[in-house]
Amino acid sequence: MLRSAAALTVSFTAVLLAGCGPTSVPPEEPKASPSPSPIEGDTSELQTGFEELSGLIVPADASDMEIKGEMMDDRPHYELRFVTTRGGAEIICTADNFDVYPNEGPPRYGEDEVFDYREEDSEIAESVLCEGSNPQQPRVQRKVSVVFPKDGLKKGPGEPDGKDIAVVYAYSVLWPRR
C-alpha cells in the first residue's frame, strides 16, 4: 500500500510539473486579414465585371454611374450606384432568383444593411429591396436597393409611372468555398 501511495504521489507531481515547465508552446498570433485591392478598369469595364459576376443587367438608361470593384482573397466584390427610371429599376430587380420586397417610404434598415444612401429618409417616397444568389453561380450573392425620391415622381406616391426617377444601389460578391 505504501508503494502505491508513493507511485501515485510521483505520478501526480510529474503531471503538475509537465504543465508548468518551459516546454509549453506559446499561442500563435492571429493572422491579419488581407486588405482589399482595387479592381482596375474604367466604369465600362467595372460594369461588365459586375454584370458577369452577378448575372444582373444594368439598364440602358442608367446615368450617373459610380462603381467600384475590389478583390479580397482572390474573390471579387462590386458596389455601384446609378440613376434610372422605374422601368430601368424593374429590369435589374426582375432577374431570376431574386426576392423583391417593396416598401412605402425609405428602406427599413436592418443589421445587414450595406448601402450608404445619399438620400435623406424624408426625401424618399418609396423603396424596393431585391436580393438573391446568381442562379448560374450560387456562391455569388447580390443585393439591390432602389429608392424613389419624392421629387422624381411623375404622378405622385401610390401612382407609379414608368418614367419615375429611381436611384439604384447594388452589390455583388463571390463568397468563399466552404
mmCIF file of the C-alpha atoms, coordinates in Angstrom:
data_MODEL
# 
_entry.id   MODEL 
# 
loop_
_atom_site.group_PDB 
_atom_site.id 
_atom_site.type_symbol 
_atom_site.label_atom_id 
_atom_site.label_alt_id 
_atom_site.label_comp_id 
_atom_site.label_asym_id 
_atom_site.label_entity_id 
_atom_site.label_seq_id 
_atom_site.pdbx_PDB_ins_code 
_atom_site.Cartn_x 
_atom_site.Cartn_y 
_atom_site.Cartn_z 
_atom_site.occupancy 
_atom_site.B_iso_or_equiv 
_atom_site.pdbx_formal_charge 
_atom_site.auth_seq_id 
_atom_site.auth_comp_id 
_atom_site.auth_asym_id 
_atom_site.auth_atom_id 
_atom_site.pdbx_PDB_model_num 
ATOM 1   C CA . MET A 1 1   ? 0.000   0.000  0.000   1.00 0.00 ? 1   MET A CA 1 
ATOM 2   C CA . LEU A 1 2   ? 2.887   2.320  0.816   1.00 0.00 ? 2   LEU A CA 1 
ATOM 3   C CA . ARG A 1 3   ? 4.348   1.621  -2.606  1.00 0.00 ? 3   ARG A CA 1 
ATOM 4   C CA . SER A 1 4   ? 1.141   2.528  -4.456  1.00 0.00 ? 4   SER A CA 1 
ATOM 5   C CA . ALA A 1 5   ? 0.814   5.788  -2.449  1.00 0.00 ? 5   ALA A CA 1 
ATOM 6   C CA . ALA A 1 6   ? 4.416   6.705  -3.334  1.00 0.00 ? 6   ALA A CA 1 
ATOM 7   C CA . ALA A 1 7   ? 3.823   5.895  -7.008  1.00 0.00 ? 7   ALA A CA 1 
ATOM 8   C CA . LEU A 1 8   ? 0.638   7.965  -7.008  1.00 0.00 ? 8   LEU A CA 1 
ATOM 9   C CA . THR A 1 9   ? 2.481   10.925 -5.443  1.00 0.00 ? 9   THR A CA 1 
ATOM 10  C CA . VAL A 1 10  ? 5.298   10.708 -8.025  1.00 0.00 ? 10  VAL A CA 1 
ATOM 11  C CA . SER A 1 11  ? 2.772   10.491 -10.910 1.00 0.00 ? 11  SER A CA 1 
ATOM 12  C CA . PHE A 1 12  ? 0.753   13.436 -9.584  1.00 0.00 ? 12  PHE A CA 1 
ATOM 13  C CA . THR A 1 13  ? 3.920   15.562 -9.156  1.00 0.00 ? 13  THR A CA 1 
ATOM 14  C CA . ALA A 1 14  ? 5.061   14.698 -12.706 1.00 0.00 ? 14  ALA A CA 1 
ATOM 15  C CA . VAL A 1 15  ? 1.713   15.764 -14.155 1.00 0.00 ? 15  VAL A CA 1 
ATOM 16  C CA . LEU A 1 16  ? 1.836   19.080 -12.292 1.00 0.00 ? 16  LEU A CA 1 
ATOM 17  C CA . LEU A 1 17  ? 5.388   19.831 -13.379 1.00 0.00 ? 17  LEU A CA 1 
ATOM 18  C CA . ALA A 1 18  ? 4.725   18.928 -17.019 1.00 0.00 ? 18  ALA A CA 1 
ATOM 19  C CA . GLY A 1 19  ? 2.175   21.730 -17.385 1.00 0.00 ? 19  GLY A CA 1 
ATOM 20  C CA . CYS A 1 20  ? 4.372   24.340 -15.694 1.00 0.00 ? 20  CYS A CA 1 
ATOM 21  C CA . GLY A 1 21  ? 7.675   23.829 -17.470 1.00 0.00 ? 21  GLY A CA 1 
ATOM 22  C CA . PRO A 1 22  ? 9.241   25.906 -20.215 1.00 0.00 ? 22  PRO A CA 1 
ATOM 23  C CA . THR A 1 23  ? 8.194   23.301 -22.799 1.00 0.00 ? 23  THR A CA 1 
ATOM 24  C CA . SER A 1 24  ? 4.774   24.968 -23.197 1.00 0.00 ? 24  SER A CA 1 
ATOM 25  C CA . VAL A 1 25  ? 4.192   26.268 -26.737 1.00 0.00 ? 25  VAL A CA 1 
ATOM 26  C CA . PRO A 1 26  ? 3.178   29.956 -26.884 1.00 0.00 ? 26  PRO A CA 1 
ATOM 27  C CA . PRO A 1 27  ? -0.069  30.604 -28.738 1.00 0.00 ? 27  PRO A CA 1 
ATOM 28  C CA . GLU A 1 28  ? 0.249   31.718 -32.362 1.00 0.00 ? 28  GLU A CA 1 
ATOM 29  C CA . GLU A 1 29  ? -0.521  35.324 -33.126 1.00 0.00 ? 29  GLU A CA 1 
ATOM 30  C CA . PRO A 1 30  ? -3.710  35.756 -35.170 1.00 0.00 ? 30  PRO A CA 1 
ATOM 31  C CA . LYS A 1 31  ? -3.155  36.386 -38.849 1.00 0.00 ? 31  LYS A CA 1 
ATOM 32  C CA . ALA A 1 32  ? -4.297  39.776 -40.101 1.00 0.00 ? 32  ALA A CA 1 
ATOM 33  C CA . SER A 1 33  ? -6.957  39.808 -42.784 1.00 0.00 ? 33  SER A CA 1 
ATOM 34  C CA . PRO A 1 34  ? -5.577  40.891 -46.114 1.00 0.00 ? 34  PRO A CA 1 
ATOM 35  C CA . SER A 1 35  ? -6.659  44.328 -47.176 1.00 0.00 ? 35  SER A CA 1 
ATOM 36  C CA . PRO A 1 36  ? -8.799  44.567 -50.300 1.00 0.00 ? 36  PRO A CA 1 
ATOM 37  C CA . SER A 1 37  ? -7.118  45.570 -53.522 1.00 0.00 ? 37  SER A CA 1 
ATOM 38  C CA . PRO A 1 38  ? -8.977  47.642 -56.101 1.00 0.00 ? 38  PRO A CA 1 
ATOM 39  C CA . ILE A 1 39  ? -10.010 46.097 -59.394 1.00 0.00 ? 39  ILE A CA 1 
ATOM 40  C CA . GLU A 1 40  ? -8.536  48.292 -62.097 1.00 0.00 ? 40  GLU A CA 1 
ATOM 41  C CA . GLY A 1 41  ? -10.585 49.486 -65.042 1.00 0.00 ? 41  GLY A CA 1 
ATOM 42  C CA . ASP A 1 42  ? -12.818 52.253 -66.250 1.00 0.00 ? 42  ASP A CA 1 
ATOM 43  C CA . THR A 1 43  ? -16.542 52.452 -65.480 1.00 0.00 ? 43  THR A CA 1 
ATOM 44  C CA . SER A 1 44  ? -17.476 50.360 -68.518 1.00 0.00 ? 44  SER A CA 1 
ATOM 45  C CA . GLU A 1 45  ? -15.029 47.564 -67.618 1.00 0.00 ? 45  GLU A CA 1 
ATOM 46  C CA . LEU A 1 46  ? -16.168 47.515 -63.992 1.00 0.00 ? 46  LEU A CA 1 
ATOM 47  C CA . GLN A 1 47  ? -19.819 47.427 -65.090 1.00 0.00 ? 47  GLN A CA 1 
ATOM 48  C CA . THR A 1 48  ? -19.049 44.430 -67.319 1.00 0.00 ? 48  THR A CA 1 
ATOM 49  C CA . GLY A 1 49  ? -17.330 42.714 -64.372 1.00 0.00 ? 49  GLY A CA 1 
ATOM 50  C CA . PHE A 1 50  ? -20.349 43.394 -62.146 1.00 0.00 ? 50  PHE A CA 1 
ATOM 51  C CA . GLU A 1 51  ? -22.797 42.059 -64.749 1.00 0.00 ? 51  GLU A CA 1 
ATOM 52  C CA . GLU A 1 52  ? -20.728 38.921 -65.402 1.00 0.00 ? 52  GLU A CA 1 
ATOM 53  C CA . LEU A 1 53  ? -20.380 38.151 -61.693 1.00 0.00 ? 53  LEU A CA 1 
ATOM 54  C CA . SER A 1 54  ? -23.915 38.997 -60.607 1.00 0.00 ? 54  SER A CA 1 
ATOM 55  C CA . GLY A 1 55  ? -25.898 37.901 -63.640 1.00 0.00 ? 55  GLY A CA 1 
ATOM 56  C CA . LEU A 1 56  ? -27.744 41.245 -63.413 1.00 0.00 ? 56  LEU A CA 1 
ATOM 57  C CA . ILE A 1 57  ? -28.110 43.701 -66.274 1.00 0.00 ? 57  ILE A CA 1 
ATOM 58  C CA . VAL A 1 58  ? -27.666 47.424 -65.715 1.00 0.00 ? 58  VAL A CA 1 
ATOM 59  C CA . PRO A 1 59  ? -30.447 49.142 -67.707 1.00 0.00 ? 59  PRO A CA 1 
ATOM 60  C CA . ALA A 1 60  ? -29.532 51.078 -70.844 1.00 0.00 ? 60  ALA A CA 1 
ATOM 61  C CA . ASP A 1 61  ? -30.988 54.295 -69.413 1.00 0.00 ? 61  ASP A CA 1 
ATOM 62  C CA . ALA A 1 62  ? -28.667 54.246 -66.368 1.00 0.00 ? 62  ALA A CA 1 
ATOM 63  C CA . SER A 1 63  ? -26.856 57.531 -65.753 1.00 0.00 ? 63  SER A CA 1 
ATOM 64  C CA . ASP A 1 64  ? -24.506 58.986 -63.146 1.00 0.00 ? 64  ASP A CA 1 
ATOM 65  C CA . MET A 1 65  ? -22.885 55.546 -62.737 1.00 0.00 ? 65  MET A CA 1 
ATOM 66  C CA . GLU A 1 66  ? -20.496 55.157 -59.809 1.00 0.00 ? 66  GLU A CA 1 
ATOM 67  C CA . ILE A 1 67  ? -18.909 51.755 -59.428 1.00 0.00 ? 67  ILE A CA 1 
ATOM 68  C CA . LYS A 1 68  ? -16.002 50.237 -57.573 1.00 0.00 ? 68  LYS A CA 1 
ATOM 69  C CA . GLY A 1 69  ? -14.607 46.749 -57.537 1.00 0.00 ? 69  GLY A CA 1 
ATOM 70  C CA . GLU A 1 70  ? -12.280 45.126 -55.027 1.00 0.00 ? 70  GLU A CA 1 
ATOM 71  C CA . MET A 1 71  ? -10.544 41.781 -54.711 1.00 0.00 ? 71  MET A CA 1 
ATOM 72  C CA . MET A 1 72  ? -10.469 40.176 -51.272 1.00 0.00 ? 72  MET A CA 1 
ATOM 73  C CA . ASP A 1 73  ? -8.655  36.834 -51.056 1.00 0.00 ? 73  ASP A CA 1 
ATOM 74  C CA . ASP A 1 74  ? -8.988  36.464 -54.858 1.00 0.00 ? 74  ASP A CA 1 
ATOM 75  C CA . ARG A 1 75  ? -12.761 36.971 -54.631 1.00 0.00 ? 75  ARG A CA 1 
ATOM 76  C CA . PRO A 1 76  ? -14.381 39.910 -56.446 1.00 0.00 ? 76  PRO A CA 1 
ATOM 77  C CA . HIS A 1 77  ? -16.767 42.358 -54.778 1.00 0.00 ? 77  HIS A CA 1 
ATOM 78  C CA . TYR A 1 78  ? -18.569 45.136 -56.687 1.00 0.00 ? 78  TYR A CA 1 
ATOM 79  C CA . GLU A 1 79  ? -20.626 48.075 -55.425 1.00 0.00 ? 79  GLU A CA 1 
ATOM 80  C CA . LEU A 1 80  ? -22.459 50.508 -57.644 1.00 0.00 ? 80  LEU A CA 1 
ATOM 81  C CA . ARG A 1 81  ? -24.923 53.375 -57.670 1.00 0.00 ? 81  ARG A CA 1 
ATOM 82  C CA . PHE A 1 82  ? -26.773 54.830 -60.644 1.00 0.00 ? 82  PHE A CA 1 
ATOM 83  C CA . VAL A 1 83  ? -29.873 56.814 -61.555 1.00 0.00 ? 83  VAL A CA 1 
ATOM 84  C CA . THR A 1 84  ? -32.523 55.317 -63.845 1.00 0.00 ? 84  THR A CA 1 
ATOM 85  C CA . THR A 1 85  ? -36.287 55.245 -64.374 1.00 0.00 ? 85  THR A CA 1 
ATOM 86  C CA . ARG A 1 86  ? -38.802 52.993 -62.626 1.00 0.00 ? 86  ARG A CA 1 
ATOM 87  C CA . GLY A 1 87  ? -38.746 50.842 -65.766 1.00 0.00 ? 87  GLY A CA 1 
ATOM 88  C CA . GLY A 1 88  ? -34.952 50.621 -65.582 1.00 0.00 ? 88  GLY A CA 1 
ATOM 89  C CA . ALA A 1 89  ? -35.107 49.604 -61.929 1.00 0.00 ? 89  ALA A CA 1 
ATOM 90  C CA . GLU A 1 90  ? -37.583 46.879 -62.832 1.00 0.00 ? 90  GLU A CA 1 
ATOM 91  C CA . ILE A 1 91  ? -35.102 45.476 -65.351 1.00 0.00 ? 91  ILE A CA 1 
ATOM 92  C CA . ILE A 1 92  ? -32.496 44.872 -62.658 1.00 0.00 ? 92  ILE A CA 1 
ATOM 93  C CA . CYS A 1 93  ? -34.954 43.704 -59.949 1.00 0.00 ? 93  CYS A CA 1 
ATOM 94  C CA . THR A 1 94  ? -36.833 41.175 -62.112 1.00 0.00 ? 94  THR A CA 1 
ATOM 95  C CA . ALA A 1 95  ? -33.765 38.958 -62.587 1.00 0.00 ? 95  ALA A CA 1 
ATOM 96  C CA . ASP A 1 96  ? -34.032 35.238 -61.928 1.00 0.00 ? 96  ASP A CA 1 
ATOM 97  C CA . ASN A 1 97  ? -33.690 34.082 -58.329 1.00 0.00 ? 97  ASN A CA 1 
ATOM 98  C CA . PHE A 1 98  ? -34.437 37.494 -56.844 1.00 0.00 ? 98  PHE A CA 1 
ATOM 99  C CA . ASP A 1 99  ? -36.817 38.101 -53.961 1.00 0.00 ? 99  ASP A CA 1 
ATOM 100 C CA . VAL A 1 100 ? -38.468 41.533 -54.108 1.00 0.00 ? 100 VAL A CA 1 
ATOM 101 C CA . TYR A 1 101 ? -39.576 43.473 -51.016 1.00 0.00 ? 101 TYR A CA 1 
ATOM 102 C CA . PRO A 1 102 ? -41.418 46.748 -51.746 1.00 0.00 ? 102 PRO A CA 1 
ATOM 103 C CA . ASN A 1 103 ? -41.767 49.336 -49.009 1.00 0.00 ? 103 ASN A CA 1 
ATOM 104 C CA . GLU A 1 104 ? -43.715 52.583 -48.767 1.00 0.00 ? 104 GLU A CA 1 
ATOM 105 C CA . GLY A 1 105 ? -41.237 55.165 -47.615 1.00 0.00 ? 105 GLY A CA 1 
ATOM 106 C CA . PRO A 1 106 ? -37.493 54.842 -47.057 1.00 0.00 ? 106 PRO A CA 1 
ATOM 107 C CA . PRO A 1 107 ? -35.689 51.495 -46.774 1.00 0.00 ? 107 PRO A CA 1 
ATOM 108 C CA . ARG A 1 108 ? -36.080 49.672 -43.494 1.00 0.00 ? 108 ARG A CA 1 
ATOM 109 C CA . TYR A 1 109 ? -32.622 49.432 -42.075 1.00 0.00 ? 109 TYR A CA 1 
ATOM 110 C CA . GLY A 1 110 ? -31.548 46.075 -40.726 1.00 0.00 ? 110 GLY A CA 1 
ATOM 111 C CA . GLU A 1 111 ? -28.470 44.592 -39.181 1.00 0.00 ? 111 GLU A CA 1 
ATOM 112 C CA . ASP A 1 112 ? -27.256 43.523 -42.614 1.00 0.00 ? 112 ASP A CA 1 
ATOM 113 C CA . GLU A 1 113 ? -27.615 46.945 -44.239 1.00 0.00 ? 113 GLU A CA 1 
ATOM 114 C CA . VAL A 1 114 ? -24.755 47.520 -46.627 1.00 0.00 ? 114 VAL A CA 1 
ATOM 115 C CA . PHE A 1 115 ? -25.744 50.624 -48.589 1.00 0.00 ? 115 PHE A CA 1 
ATOM 116 C CA . ASP A 1 116 ? -24.688 54.156 -47.812 1.00 0.00 ? 116 ASP A CA 1 
ATOM 117 C CA . TYR A 1 117 ? -27.760 56.050 -49.024 1.00 0.00 ? 117 TYR A CA 1 
ATOM 118 C CA . ARG A 1 118 ? -27.203 59.641 -50.046 1.00 0.00 ? 118 ARG A CA 1 
ATOM 119 C CA . GLU A 1 119 ? -30.884 60.469 -49.917 1.00 0.00 ? 119 GLU A CA 1 
ATOM 120 C CA . GLU A 1 120 ? -32.405 61.539 -46.622 1.00 0.00 ? 120 GLU A CA 1 
ATOM 121 C CA . ASP A 1 121 ? -35.344 59.452 -45.360 1.00 0.00 ? 121 ASP A CA 1 
ATOM 122 C CA . SER A 1 122 ? -37.606 62.499 -45.706 1.00 0.00 ? 122 SER A CA 1 
ATOM 123 C CA . GLU A 1 123 ? -36.752 62.705 -49.439 1.00 0.00 ? 123 GLU A CA 1 
ATOM 124 C CA . ILE A 1 124 ? -37.737 59.083 -50.236 1.00 0.00 ? 124 ILE A CA 1 
ATOM 125 C CA . ALA A 1 125 ? -41.316 58.288 -51.286 1.00 0.00 ? 125 ALA A CA 1 
ATOM 126 C CA . GLU A 1 126 ? -40.875 54.516 -51.604 1.00 0.00 ? 126 GLU A CA 1 
ATOM 127 C CA . SER A 1 127 ? -38.200 51.860 -51.870 1.00 0.00 ? 127 SER A CA 1 
ATOM 128 C CA . VAL A 1 128 ? -37.677 48.290 -53.006 1.00 0.00 ? 128 VAL A CA 1 
ATOM 129 C CA . LEU A 1 129 ? -35.138 45.709 -51.834 1.00 0.00 ? 129 LEU A CA 1 
ATOM 130 C CA . CYS A 1 130 ? -34.194 42.833 -54.163 1.00 0.00 ? 130 CYS A CA 1 
ATOM 131 C CA . GLU A 1 131 ? -31.829 40.049 -53.119 1.00 0.00 ? 131 GLU A CA 1 
ATOM 132 C CA . GLY A 1 132 ? -30.774 36.535 -54.021 1.00 0.00 ? 132 GLY A CA 1 
ATOM 133 C CA . SER A 1 133 ? -27.906 34.496 -55.402 1.00 0.00 ? 133 SER A CA 1 
ATOM 134 C CA . ASN A 1 134 ? -26.881 34.200 -59.025 1.00 0.00 ? 134 ASN A CA 1 
ATOM 135 C CA . PRO A 1 135 ? -28.733 31.109 -60.341 1.00 0.00 ? 135 PRO A CA 1 
ATOM 136 C CA . GLN A 1 136 ? -25.727 30.146 -62.504 1.00 0.00 ? 136 GLN A CA 1 
ATOM 137 C CA . GLN A 1 137 ? -23.267 30.600 -59.641 1.00 0.00 ? 137 GLN A CA 1 
ATOM 138 C CA . PRO A 1 138 ? -24.907 30.144 -56.195 1.00 0.00 ? 138 PRO A CA 1 
ATOM 139 C CA . ARG A 1 139 ? -21.799 31.367 -54.318 1.00 0.00 ? 139 ARG A CA 1 
ATOM 140 C CA . VAL A 1 140 ? -22.414 34.818 -55.826 1.00 0.00 ? 140 VAL A CA 1 
ATOM 141 C CA . GLN A 1 141 ? -24.654 36.878 -53.556 1.00 0.00 ? 141 GLN A CA 1 
ATOM 142 C CA . ARG A 1 142 ? -26.266 40.052 -54.809 1.00 0.00 ? 142 ARG A CA 1 
ATOM 143 C CA . LYS A 1 143 ? -28.445 42.747 -53.331 1.00 0.00 ? 143 LYS A CA 1 
ATOM 144 C CA . VAL A 1 144 ? -30.156 45.740 -54.927 1.00 0.00 ? 144 VAL A CA 1 
ATOM 145 C CA . SER A 1 145 ? -31.898 48.609 -53.174 1.00 0.00 ? 145 SER A CA 1 
ATOM 146 C CA . VAL A 1 146 ? -33.979 51.030 -55.216 1.00 0.00 ? 146 VAL A CA 1 
ATOM 147 C CA . VAL A 1 147 ? -35.160 54.322 -53.762 1.00 0.00 ? 147 VAL A CA 1 
ATOM 148 C CA . PHE A 1 148 ? -37.695 56.624 -55.413 1.00 0.00 ? 148 PHE A CA 1 
ATOM 149 C CA . PRO A 1 149 ? -37.117 60.240 -54.376 1.00 0.00 ? 149 PRO A CA 1 
ATOM 150 C CA . LYS A 1 150 ? -40.315 62.251 -53.854 1.00 0.00 ? 150 LYS A CA 1 
ATOM 151 C CA . ASP A 1 151 ? -39.150 64.949 -56.238 1.00 0.00 ? 151 ASP A CA 1 
ATOM 152 C CA . GLY A 1 152 ? -38.661 62.381 -59.027 1.00 0.00 ? 152 GLY A CA 1 
ATOM 153 C CA . LEU A 1 153 ? -42.206 61.013 -59.043 1.00 0.00 ? 153 LEU A CA 1 
ATOM 154 C CA . LYS A 1 154 ? -44.169 61.947 -62.147 1.00 0.00 ? 154 LYS A CA 1 
ATOM 155 C CA . LYS A 1 155 ? -47.686 61.185 -60.838 1.00 0.00 ? 155 LYS A CA 1 
ATOM 156 C CA . GLY A 1 156 ? -47.229 61.069 -57.085 1.00 0.00 ? 156 GLY A CA 1 
ATOM 157 C CA . PRO A 1 157 ? -46.959 58.419 -54.357 1.00 0.00 ? 157 PRO A CA 1 
ATOM 158 C CA . GLY A 1 158 ? -49.064 55.322 -54.935 1.00 0.00 ? 158 GLY A CA 1 
ATOM 159 C CA . GLU A 1 159 ? -49.372 56.040 -58.659 1.00 0.00 ? 159 GLU A CA 1 
ATOM 160 C CA . PRO A 1 160 ? -46.164 54.686 -60.212 1.00 0.00 ? 160 PRO A CA 1 
ATOM 161 C CA . ASP A 1 161 ? -45.105 55.904 -63.604 1.00 0.00 ? 161 ASP A CA 1 
ATOM 162 C CA . GLY A 1 162 ? -42.567 54.103 -65.788 1.00 0.00 ? 162 GLY A CA 1 
ATOM 163 C CA . LYS A 1 163 ? -40.609 57.332 -66.024 1.00 0.00 ? 163 LYS A CA 1 
ATOM 164 C CA . ASP A 1 164 ? -40.339 57.971 -62.276 1.00 0.00 ? 164 ASP A CA 1 
ATOM 165 C CA . ILE A 1 165 ? -36.754 58.645 -61.196 1.00 0.00 ? 165 ILE A CA 1 
ATOM 166 C CA . ALA A 1 166 ? -35.126 55.752 -59.334 1.00 0.00 ? 166 ALA A CA 1 
ATOM 167 C CA . VAL A 1 167 ? -31.753 55.622 -57.617 1.00 0.00 ? 167 VAL A CA 1 
ATOM 168 C CA . VAL A 1 168 ? -30.279 52.113 -57.588 1.00 0.00 ? 168 VAL A CA 1 
ATOM 169 C CA . TYR A 1 169 ? -27.684 50.832 -55.143 1.00 0.00 ? 169 TYR A CA 1 
ATOM 170 C CA . ALA A 1 170 ? -26.302 47.345 -55.760 1.00 0.00 ? 170 ALA A CA 1 
ATOM 171 C CA . TYR A 1 171 ? -23.563 44.971 -54.735 1.00 0.00 ? 171 TYR A CA 1 
ATOM 172 C CA . SER A 1 172 ? -22.376 41.555 -55.750 1.00 0.00 ? 172 SER A CA 1 
ATOM 173 C CA . VAL A 1 173 ? -19.805 39.371 -54.020 1.00 0.00 ? 173 VAL A CA 1 
ATOM 174 C CA . LEU A 1 174 ? -18.364 35.897 -54.513 1.00 0.00 ? 174 LEU A CA 1 
ATOM 175 C CA . TRP A 1 175 ? -18.442 34.049 -51.169 1.00 0.00 ? 175 TRP A CA 1 
ATOM 176 C CA . PRO A 1 176 ? -15.583 31.675 -50.282 1.00 0.00 ? 176 PRO A CA 1 
ATOM 177 C CA . ARG A 1 177 ? -15.868 27.922 -50.691 1.00 0.00 ? 177 ARG A CA 1 
ATOM 178 C CA . ARG A 1 178 ? -16.858 26.057 -47.575 1.00 0.00 ? 178 ARG A CA 1 
# 
